[in-house]
Amino acid sequence: MRQPVLTAEEVLRWNEATSAAWRKLLGEHPELLWVSCDIAQTSTVAEMLQHIVAVELRFAERLAGAPETDYAEILYDTVENIYVTHDRAIVLYRQALAADLDWEKTMEFKTRSGAAKASLKTMLFHALLHSQRHYAQLGTLVRQHGHTIEGPGDYLPMEMTWG
């Protein structure tokens, strides 16, 4: 029996849809960047978004074999700066998916938590699903401040039709 498969391209598309919804909300309400936040050792939504896009970019750079951007160099002072970093990461992910990479190959790398080793496939899916997890956490936080995120959030609306 053949099992269903969720492809990297589909997860990347979900990540893009979620990021676009957040970019739109934050573009309309940039004051949300400065809401207090205690997720992932951050103190504001802006810092949490820096964490999200930093992970995206640094894992994309690893997959591309490019030098990793220092975490401190990833700007989070404006919505535009946050999503410039995200956009750079997405370009690198698309290049990696188009390349003839050995996705089972393992790579050693350093994170803020310490040294690690994982397959390229694991690194790709970690980065993309990491973003989704933290965006979901932020969704709860911004709802508590009276805002609603318009976007897929869950994966189901990516392919769902009504009627």
C-alpha positions as CSV (number, residue, x, y, z in Angstrom):
1,M,0.0,0.0,0.0
2,R,1.4,3.4,-1.0
3,Q,1.5,6.0,1.8
4,P,0.7,9.7,1.4
5,V,3.7,11.9,1.1
6,L,4.1,15.6,2.1
7,T,6.8,17.1,-0.1
8,A,9.4,19.7,0.8
9,E,7.8,22.0,-1.8
10,E,4.4,21.6,-0.1
11,V,5.8,22.4,3.3
12,L,7.8,25.4,1.8
13,R,4.5,26.6,0.2
14,W,2.8,26.4,3.6
15,N,5.6,28.3,5.2
16,E,5.3,31.0,2.6
17,A,1.5,31.3,3.0
18,T,1.9,31.6,6.8
19,S,4.7,34.1,6.5
20,A,2.7,36.2,4.0
21,A,-0.2,36.3,6.4
22,W,2.1,37.5,9.2
23,R,3.8,40.0,7.0
24,K,0.4,41.5,6.1
25,L,-0.9,41.6,9.7
26,L,2.4,43.2,10.9
27,G,2.5,45.6,8.0
28,E,-1.0,46.8,9.0
29,H,-0.1,46.8,12.8
30,P,3.6,47.3,13.2
31,E,3.0,48.2,16.9
32,L,2.6,44.4,17.4
33,L,6.4,44.1,17.0
34,W,6.8,45.7,20.5
35,V,4.3,43.6,22.3
36,S,5.9,41.7,25.2
37,C,6.7,38.1,24.4
38,D,8.3,35.3,26.5
39,I,8.5,32.6,23.8
40,A,12.0,31.1,23.1
41,Q,13.8,33.4,25.5
42,T,12.6,36.6,23.7
43,S,11.2,39.7,25.2
44,T,9.2,41.2,22.2
45,V,7.3,39.9,19.2
46,A,10.1,41.5,17.1
47,E,12.8,39.4,18.8
48,M,10.6,36.3,18.3
49,L,10.3,37.1,14.6
50,Q,14.1,37.6,14.5
51,H,14.5,34.1,16.0
52,I,12.1,32.6,13.3
53,V,13.8,34.2,10.3
54,A,17.3,33.7,11.8
55,V,16.7,29.9,12.0
56,E,15.2,30.0,8.4
57,L,18.2,31.8,7.1
58,R,21.0,30.0,8.9
59,F,19.6,26.6,8.0
60,A,19.2,27.7,4.4
61,E,22.8,29.0,4.3
62,R,24.0,25.6,5.7
63,L,22.1,23.7,3.0
64,A,23.6,26.1,0.4
65,G,27.2,25.7,1.8
66,A,27.3,29.4,2.3
67,P,28.8,31.2,5.4
68,E,26.2,31.6,8.1
69,T,24.9,35.0,8.9
70,D,25.8,36.0,12.5
71,Y,22.6,36.0,14.6
72,A,23.3,39.5,15.8
73,E,23.4,40.8,12.2
74,I,19.8,39.8,11.6
75,L,17.7,42.9,11.9
76,Y,14.3,43.0,13.5
77,D,13.6,46.7,13.9
78,T,11.0,46.9,11.2
79,V,8.6,44.5,9.5
80,E,10.5,45.0,6.2
81,N,13.8,44.1,7.7
82,I,12.4,40.9,9.3
83,Y,10.9,39.7,6.0
84,V,14.0,40.7,3.9
85,T,15.8,38.0,5.9
86,H,12.9,35.5,5.4
87,D,12.9,36.2,1.6
88,R,16.7,35.6,1.5
89,A,16.2,32.2,3.1
90,I,13.4,31.2,0.8
91,V,15.6,31.9,-2.3
92,L,18.2,29.6,-0.8
93,Y,15.7,26.9,0.0
94,R,14.3,27.0,-3.6
95,Q,17.9,26.7,-4.9
96,A,18.6,23.8,-2.6
97,L,15.4,22.0,-3.7
98,A,16.4,22.5,-7.4
99,A,19.9,21.3,-6.8
100,D,21.0,17.7,-6.9
101,L,21.7,17.4,-3.1
102,D,22.1,14.1,-1.2
103,W,19.3,14.8,1.3
104,E,20.5,11.9,3.5
105,K,24.0,13.4,3.9
106,T,24.7,14.5,7.4
107,M,26.3,17.8,8.3
108,E,27.8,19.1,11.5
109,F,26.9,22.7,12.5
110,K,26.6,25.0,15.5
111,T,23.4,26.4,16.9
112,R,22.9,28.7,19.8
113,S,22.3,25.6,21.9
114,G,25.6,24.0,20.9
115,A,27.1,21.6,18.3
116,A,24.8,19.4,16.3
117,K,24.7,16.9,13.4
118,A,21.7,16.1,11.2
119,S,20.8,15.1,7.6
120,L,20.1,17.8,5.1
121,K,16.5,16.5,4.9
122,T,16.1,16.9,8.7
123,M,17.7,20.3,8.7
124,L,15.3,21.5,5.9
125,F,12.1,20.2,7.6
126,H,13.3,21.4,11.0
127,A,13.7,25.0,9.8
128,L,10.3,25.1,8.0
129,L,8.3,23.4,10.7
130,H,10.1,25.5,13.4
131,S,8.7,28.6,11.8
132,Q,5.2,27.1,11.7
133,R,5.4,26.2,15.4
134,H,6.5,29.6,16.5
135,Y,4.0,31.4,14.3
136,A,1.3,29.4,16.0
137,Q,2.5,30.5,19.4
138,L,2.6,34.1,18.2
139,G,-1.0,33.6,16.9
140,T,-2.2,33.0,20.5
141,L,-0.3,36.0,21.7
142,V,-1.6,38.5,19.2
143,R,-5.2,37.3,19.7
144,Q,-4.8,38.1,23.3
145,H,-4.0,41.6,22.1
146,G,-7.1,41.9,20.0
147,H,-5.8,40.9,16.6
148,T,-6.6,38.0,14.3
149,I,-4.2,36.6,11.8
150,E,-5.8,35.9,8.4
151,G,-4.1,33.0,6.7
152,P,-3.9,29.3,6.6
153,G,-2.3,28.7,10.0
154,D,-3.1,25.0,9.8
155,Y,-2.1,22.9,6.8
156,L,-5.7,21.9,6.0
157,P,-6.7,25.2,4.3
158,M,-3.8,24.9,1.9
159,E,-5.8,22.3,-0.1
160,M,-9.3,22.7,1.3
161,T,-12.3,23.7,-0.7
162,W,-15.8,24.5,0.6
163,G,-19.1,23.3,-0.7
